[in-house]
Amino acid sequence: MRYILFLALGLAFTASAENSASQDQYKVTGQFNADNSLHTGIKSDTSMDFSTGMAGANFSMYGIARGNGNPGNWGVHDIVGVHGTAVKNGAFWAAGIHCDVYDTVPGGTSVCLNVEFPQTQRGTYTIGINMQPHTGARDLVGMQIQSPEAFKYSLYIPNSSIAFGQVDTVPFGMRFNTSRQSLEFFRSIGKPDETKVGEIKMDFGQAK
């Protein structure tokens, strides 16, 4: 009996770690050997001709997940349009989701990862990008920008509030004041009791 219990727990942990236990409407599996070529489980290759004078959009892969009803107070309650899991069992590069943009013609805009909120609700905690390490993780890098000399701005968030510290439940942060041309620092930033605690003037004494 004890052996069966340990076996069940082991299987449950494996399924949780690799998301291998699922009820599938359609499933593709593959077993590949490295041979200096790209292998895919499903490959979609689509194109659109924009010279027609009409508007349009081309989504090579498009996922919609819907959720309804009120969740209970235990377990996971997630709705995910597109999910990627990489199980790294060796010393190589792994990514849960990867994207490339090949820009061959000047003009327009190239975005490798785009986040939009077509509809939001007050009372919902809305996050653009969430990074969630496992308990006990150490020495991780939240965001890495390589070859900084290539960027005009490595990070471009004009006139935004940035919370970079917290004591108990009180966030501390900064915001650029355009009228005073100064970088202002706040206690309880973004809260009803927000209080300015200091500033750094950046106008060479021109703004009052």
N, C-alpha and C positions, 0 to 999 in steps of 0.2 A: 504494500500500500504506500509506504514511504517512497519507494522508487517511482511509482506511478505519479505521485504528487510532484516530485522533483522533475520528472520528465515533462509533465504538463507545464510547470513553471518555466522550464527551459525553452519549450516551444513557444510559449507566450512571449518570452523576452525576445526571441529571435524574430517573431512576427512584428513585434513593436519596433525593433531596431531597424528592420529592413522593409517594413510595410509589405511583407510577402503574403500575408493572410488577407484575402479580399474576396468579395463576391463580384464576379466580372460579367458584364454584358458581352464584352468582346475582348479577347486577350491574345497578344502575340508574344511568343517566346522565341529565343534564339540562343545558340551557343556558338561563339566564334573563336577562332585562333588568330592571333596577331599575324598579319602578312603584308604589312606596309600599305594597307589600304583602309578606307573608311567602311565600316559596317553599320547598318541601321536596322532597327526593328520595324519602323514605319517611316517611309520617306515621302513627303509631299512636295512637288515641284510645280508651282503655278506662276502665271505671268499675266499682266494686264497692259493693254495698249492705251495710253492716256492721250494719244493724238486724235482721238475721236471728237474732242471738244466737249465731252460729257464728263461729269464728276463720277467718281467711283472709288472703291477701296478693295484691296486684295489681301485677304488673310489666308495664308497658306495653311495654318492650323488654327482652329477657333473652338474654344471650349466654353460651355455654359453650365454652371452648376446652380441649382435652385434649392432653397431651403424654406420650409414652412412649419408653422406650429411653434409652440413654446417649449424650449428644451427643459429637461429635468435638471436636477442639482448634482449630478454625478456624470463622469465619463467625458468624452470628447464630443463637442458639437461644432464641427467645422464645415464650411462650404468653400470649395476651391475650384476655380475654373480650370486652371492648369497647374499640375504639381509635378515636380521632378525630384527623384531620389537617386543619389549616387552612393553606392556601397564600396568604399575604398578598402580593398583587401591586399594592398601592396604599396610600394614606395613609388607612386606615380601621381600625376595631376588628376584631380577629380572635381566636378562641379555639378551641383544639383540642377541648375539651369544655366545655359550658356547661350550667348547671342553674338553674332557678327554682323557688321554692316559694311558692304563693299560699295564705296562711293566712286563711281566712274565718270560722272558728269557734274561740273560745277553748278552751284545753285541749290535752292531748296533747303531742307534741313535733314540731318542725319542724327538719329537718336537710337542708341543700342537698347536702352531700357526706358520705357515711358510709362508713367503712372498718372492716371486721370481718375477723378471722382465725378461721374456724370450726375450723381444724385447722392445727397447726404442728408442726415437727420440730426437735429439737435438732441443731445443726450447720448449719442453714439461716440465712443472713443475712436476717432478716425486717425490712422497712421499711414503715411506714405510707404515707408520701408521699415520693417521690424527685424531686428537682429536678436536672436534668442539663443544664447549658448546653454549647454546642459549644466546642471548643478556641479560645481567643483572645477569647472574649466578654468584654465589659466593661460596667460601669454598669448591670447588671441589678438588679432588685428581686426577692428570693426570695419574700417574702410581703407583700402590701399589704392593710392594713385601713383602709377609708375610713369617715368619720364616726365617729371613736372615741367621741364623746359618746353614741352610740346603744347602746354595749355596757356591760353590767355588768362583764364581764371581756373584754378584747380577746383574752387568752390565758389559758386555765384549765387548768393542769396541776399540781394540788396534790401536794406531797410527791414530786415526780419529780426524777430526776437530769438535769442539763443539762450537756452537754459543749460548751464555747464556745471552747476553744483547744486547740492541739496543737503539740508540739515533737517533731520526728521522728515516732515512733509512740506518743508518750505523750500521752493526752488530759487536759486540765485542765477542771474544771467545778465545779458547786455543787449542793447539795441542802439542802432544809429539814428540820431536825431537830425533830420535834413535841414530844419530851420536854423538850428544852432551849429550845424556841422560838427557834431561831437559824438563820441562813443559814450553812451550812458550806461551805468551799472545799476541794477535793481535787486532789491530783496523782495521775495514773493512775486517774481516776474510773471505776468500773465494772470494774476489772481486779483480779486477785488481790492485787496489790501496792498497792492503793489506800491513799493516805496523806492524812490530814487536815492541811492547812497553815494554816488560819485559820477564823475565824467572825465573824459579826456578830450580837450579841445583839439580840433584838427583843421582849423580854418585860418591859421596864422593871424588870429586876432581880428579877422574881417567881419565875422558874424557876431551879433549882439543877442 
